């Protein structure tokens, strides 16, 4: 049961990351200008006529305007309402709703761990507590993102904490049952695992830089208005973060191909589903990167780029957990297999 709950939380988080990508790509991050309510209501309006201005805290709007160098006295009920966009509002609202399953699931996970693992499996209990703390911190970070007007550093931290939570949940999925799935290699196992760890670190670094690039595209969306997104790439190429991010992907591709070749040559005659997902995901990310850099900053490509990266981190980390073990599962030992499927 513990594994199933952890798997539910993992899938919920990946879905939430995909939705977060949609929010960012569509520019809906400020669709709900307040938190935890949205336009002063628990269920947001669908038109300007439904907005109850008495529930809006105009002082917060004024402080935000002053924080960005504007004149807070320009803030009135009328121009605040003029900023209402029903599509952006409901996109952000759905994003908030999708955070509820991971929140509820993590608390259920903690209760289960507290009841069943209090004495015998302390690590699972500690990580269950950690997952709840990360969920709460990220919820607070979500509020900070709203109140700071999509502050760049806050957004990157928000994403980094989500990836950390994802890795913890993957560990709980792997380690939460009575048995763990293991992989056994030949005498080249340590080499393959080392290559995989390097690949994992490179992917995490690439993810941080990617988040910074997405922050730049947010700013470009604000400054360029309705200008074609194809024009954004030229400006991004003037930044060192974007250039390193783009070039770094080829290093990841090199390590991925090496990882796949070593697994195929020394582990067994065919790749496991985990390895296939990792390799195909990296190749997909390369294609999406080429689209973003040569065609333009297309919203659908942005969403897939962010969402697939979470699946890549989850599957590769799961593979590392299974591959760094030296022993077989009881069933594998009895059947004479190597624990790979």
C-alpha positions, 0 to 999 in steps of 0.5 A: 500500500505504501508503494502505491500511495508513493507512486500516486504522489509521484504521478501527481507531481509529474502531472503538476509539473506538466501543468506548471509548464502550461502556466508558464508557456501561456503566460498565466502565472498571474492569472490569479493575482492573489493567494490562496483565493483567486480574484478574492474567491475560492472559485474564480470568476469567468467574466469581469462582471462577476468580480467582487472588488470589495474582496480585492486587496488593492494595497497589495497591488499598490505595493507590487506596483511600487516594488517594480518602480511604478506609481502605486497611485495609478492602481484603481479597481478599474485598471485591476479588473482590466487585467482580468483574463478568464483563460489565464485565470482558470489555467492558473486555478486548475494548476492550483487544484492539481496541487491538491492530490500531491498535498493530500497524498503526501500527508496520507503517506506520512500517516502510513509511515508513522503507523507502520514504519515508526520502529523498523524503517526509520529512513522511510519515516524521515523521508515521508516527513521530508516530502510533506515539508517540501510540499508545504514549502513549495506551497508557500513558494507558490504564494511568494511567486504570486506576491513577488510578481513571478520573481525569477529567483523564486521561480527557479527555487520553486522548480528545484524543490519540486525536482527534489521532492520528485526524487524523494518520492521515487526513492519511496516507491522503490524502497517502500515495499517488502522487496526492492527491484535490483539490477545486476551487471557484469564486471562493467557494472560500476563503470555503467553506474558511474556514467549514469550518475554523471548523466544524472548530475548533468541533467540536473544542472541542465534543468537549473539552467533551463529554468533560468532560460524560461525566466528570460522567456517570461520577461521577453513575453512581458517586453515584446507583447504580441511580437512573434516568438521566433524573434525571442531566440535572437535575444536569448542568444545574447545571454551566456546562460542560454548559450551554455544551456544549448551547448550542454545538451550535446554533452548530455546526449554523448553520455546518454548514448554511452550509457545506452551502448554500455547497457546493451553491450555488457548488461544484456542483449536488450535494454530494459523499459527504464533505459529505453525511456531514459534514452528516448526522453533525452532524444526527444529533449534534443529535438524539442531544443532544436525546435525552440532554438531554430523555429521559435519559443513555441508554447507546446514545445516549452510544455513538453520540454519541462514536463518530459524533463521531470519524467527523465529525472524520475526514471533515471533516478529509479534506474540508479537506485536499482542499479547500485545494488549488488544483491538479487531479489529473493525471487530473482535468486530462486529463478536464476535471473538477474532481476532485470525485466 
